[in-house]
Amino acid sequence: MNTPASPTLPASPTPPPGRPVRLLIVDDDPLVRAGLTLMLGGDEGIDIVGEGADGAEAEELAERLRPDVVLMDIRMPVMDGLTATERLRRRPGAPEVVVLTTFHADEQVLRAIRAGAAGFVLKDTPPARILDSVRRVAAGDPVLSPAVTRQLMARAAGGGHDDRADRADRARRRFDQLAEREKEVAVAVGRGGSNAEIAGSLYLSVATVKTHVSRILAKLELNNRVQIALLVHDAGLLDADTGVDGERDGEGGGGLR
């Protein structure tokens, strides 16, 4: 399940201040689409620019309507949401994608995250939280809580000992491309920290943290913070007592305190 990282793309455009977030809803169930449109369309900060019933429509509509965010169902006919997400995220200036699912830690959700989706929401999520998720993704923040991220990473860690060892070795080789401060920021991202939390723990400004995150994404050819977290997890660096060099604190290697 070691899907190659997606190529680095130009950052998705962040809506200018004051402009509503352009949202495309893609789901094969017309009742779900109608419900989401009703729930989200009344907010002045959201402009629902279109609806699609399958992944093939999502591609065509995204090309024509230029949404900021696509709210994408996974299981659809003609072209599923996972394939559509992979194709959309390969486009220059790709829209952000939030996948809709009925599962907390579905293997398919993990594939969507590796493809570059900014996160996911459950279909029974309260409307206010779905609205907040769309806004956050449009602003460049992932919508996976640390608890959900851990569930997904646990799924990613599946497989035999040899598979995990190979994955860890590859992840560590990629991780070694980073400067020491970038490694510290990457591990903090892997632990679910926000930019502000990382800035406080590492005594940096929020702007500096953002710069480090951007450099990490570029160096490692990743799409978003969740993919950073998955890589850090694969490298075995999320143990609370483990420093960025993989040594236990106090046994050689600096911790991240």
C-alpha positions in Angstrom: 0.0 0.0 0.0 3.0 2.3 -0.6 1.4 4.6 -3.2 3.9 6.9 -4.7 3.7 10.5 -3.6 1.8 12.9 -6.0 4.0 15.4 -7.8 4.4 18.8 -6.3 1.9 21.2 -7.8 1.4 25.0 -7.6 -0.5 25.8 -4.5 -4.3 25.9 -4.8 -5.5 29.5 -4.9 -6.8 30.8 -1.6 -9.9 32.8 -2.1 -9.2 36.5 -1.6 -10.6 38.0 1.6 -14.2 38.9 1.2 -14.9 36.5 -1.7 -17.1 33.5 -1.0 -15.5 30.0 -1.2 -16.4 28.5 -4.5 -17.7 25.0 -3.7 -18.4 22.0 -6.1 -20.5 19.2 -4.6 -20.1 15.7 -6.2 -22.3 12.8 -5.0 -24.3 10.2 -6.9 -27.2 10.5 -4.5 -29.4 13.5 -5.5 -30.9 13.7 -2.0 -27.4 14.0 -0.5 -26.6 16.8 -3.0 -29.8 18.6 -2.3 -29.3 18.3 1.4 -25.7 19.6 1.2 -26.8 22.5 -1.1 -29.6 23.4 1.3 -27.3 23.2 4.4 -24.3 25.0 2.9 -25.8 27.3 0.2 -27.4 29.7 2.6 -24.1 30.8 4.1 -22.8 34.0 2.6 -19.3 32.7 2.8 -20.1 29.8 0.4 -20.9 29.9 -3.3 -22.0 26.5 -4.6 -21.0 26.8 -8.2 -22.1 23.3 -9.3 -23.1 19.8 -8.6 -22.0 16.5 -10.1 -23.1 12.9 -9.9 -19.8 11.1 -10.6 -16.1 11.5 -10.8 -16.1 12.1 -14.5 -18.5 15.0 -14.1 -16.3 16.3 -11.3 -13.3 16.6 -13.7 -15.4 18.4 -16.3 -17.1 20.7 -13.8 -13.8 21.6 -12.1 -12.2 22.6 -15.4 -15.2 24.8 -16.3 -16.2 26.2 -13.0 -12.9 26.6 -11.2 -14.0 25.8 -7.6 -11.8 26.4 -4.6 -13.0 23.2 -2.9 -14.6 20.0 -4.1 -16.8 18.0 -1.7 -16.3 14.6 -3.1 -18.2 11.3 -2.4 -16.1 8.2 -2.6 -18.4 5.5 -4.0 -19.9 6.6 -7.3 -20.6 5.1 -10.7 -18.7 5.8 -14.0 -15.7 7.2 -12.1 -15.3 6.8 -8.3 -14.3 9.7 -6.1 -10.8 8.3 -5.4 -9.9 8.3 -9.1 -11.4 11.7 -9.6 -9.4 13.0 -6.6 -6.1 11.7 -8.0 -6.8 13.2 -11.4 -7.9 16.6 -10.0 -4.9 16.9 -7.7 -2.6 16.3 -10.7 -3.8 19.5 -12.3 -2.0 22.8 -12.0 -3.8 25.1 -9.6 -5.9 22.1 -8.5 -8.9 22.7 -6.2 -8.7 21.3 -2.7 -10.7 18.1 -2.2 -12.6 17.0 0.9 -13.9 13.4 0.6 -17.3 12.4 2.0 -17.4 9.0 3.7 -19.5 6.9 6.1 -16.3 5.4 7.7 -13.9 6.9 10.2 -10.8 5.1 9.0 -11.6 3.5 5.7 -8.6 2.3 3.6 -10.2 4.2 0.7 -10.0 7.4 2.7 -6.3 6.8 3.2 -5.9 6.4 -0.5 -7.6 9.7 -1.0 -5.3 11.4 1.5 -2.2 10.0 -0.2 -3.7 11.3 -3.5 -3.7 14.8 -2.1 -7.2 15.3 -0.5 -7.1 17.8 2.2 -9.2 15.6 4.5 -12.6 14.1 4.9 -15.9 14.6 6.6 -18.4 11.9 7.6 -21.8 12.1 6.0 -23.5 12.4 9.3 -21.3 15.4 10.4 -23.4 18.3 11.7 -23.8 21.1 9.0 -21.9 23.6 11.0 -18.8 21.4 11.0 -19.1 20.6 7.3 -19.2 24.4 6.7 -16.2 24.9 9.0 -14.3 22.1 7.2 -14.9 23.7 3.8 -13.7 27.1 5.0 -10.6 25.6 6.7 -9.6 23.7 3.6 -10.1 26.8 1.4 -7.7 28.6 3.8 -5.1 25.8 3.4 -5.7 23.9 6.6 -6.5 20.1 6.7 -9.7 18.9 8.3 -8.4 15.8 10.0 -8.4 15.8 13.7 -5.3 14.3 15.4 -7.4 11.3 16.5 -8.6 10.6 13.0 -5.1 11.1 11.6 -3.9 8.5 14.1 -6.6 6.1 12.9 -5.6 6.6 9.3 -1.9 6.2 10.0 -2.6 3.0 12.0 -4.3 1.7 8.8 -1.3 2.8 6.8 0.9 0.9 9.1 -0.8 -2.4 8.3 1.0 -5.3 6.7 3.8 -7.6 7.8 7.0 -6.7 9.6 9.0 -6.7 6.4 6.5 -4.3 4.7 6.7 -1.9 7.7 10.5 -2.1 7.8 10.8 -1.3 4.1 8.3 1.6 4.4 10.2 2.9 7.4 13.5 2.7 5.6 12.2 4.6 2.6 10.5 7.2 4.8 13.6 7.9 6.7 15.7 8.3 3.6 13.2 10.9 2.4 13.0 12.5 5.8 16.8 12.9 5.8 16.5 15.4 2.9 15.2 18.0 5.5 17.2 20.4 7.6 17.1 19.9 11.3 14.6 22.6 12.0 12.4 21.3 9.2 12.5 17.8 10.7 11.3 19.3 14.0 8.5 21.1 12.3 7.6 18.0 10.3 7.4 15.8 13.5 5.2 18.5 15.2 2.9 18.5 12.1 2.8 14.7 12.5 1.6 15.1 16.0 -1.3 17.2 14.9 -0.1 20.6 15.9 -1.5 23.7 14.3 0.9 26.4 13.1 0.3 28.4 16.2 0.9 25.4 18.5 4.1 24.5 16.6 5.3 28.0 16.8 4.8 28.1 20.5 6.5 24.7 21.2 9.5 25.5 18.9 9.8 29.2 19.8 9.2 30.3 16.2 6.8 32.8 14.6 3.7 31.5 12.9 5.1 32.9 9.6 8.3 31.0 10.1 6.4 27.7 10.7 4.4 28.3 7.5 7.6 28.8 5.6 9.1 25.6 7.0 5.9 23.7 6.1 6.0 25.0 2.6 9.7 24.0 2.2 8.9 20.5 3.6 6.1 20.0 1.1 8.3 21.1 -1.8 11.4 19.1 -0.8 9.4 15.9 -0.2 7.0 16.4 -3.1 3.9 16.2 -0.9 0.6 17.9 -1.3 -0.5 18.7 2.3 0.2 18.4 6.0 -1.6 15.1 6.3 0.9 13.6 3.9 3.7 15.0 6.0 2.1 13.3 9.1 1.9 10.0 7.2 5.5 10.1 6.2 6.6 11.0 9.7 4.6 8.1 11.0 6.0 5.7 8.4 9.5 6.8 9.5 8.7 5.8 13.1 9.1 9.3 14.5 5.8 9.9 16.4 6.7 8.2 19.6 6.3 10.9 22.3 9.7 10.0 23.7 11.5 9.9 20.4 13.6 12.6 18.9 13.9 13.5 15.2 16.9 11.2 14.8 15.0 8.2 16.1 16.9 7.9 19.4 15.2 7.9 22.7 15.6 11.2 24.6 18.5 10.9 26.9 20.2 8.3 24.8 21.9 10.5 22.3 19.7 12.7 20.0 17.8 15.8 20.8 14.2 15.6 21.7 11.5 18.0 20.5 10.7 19.5 23.8 
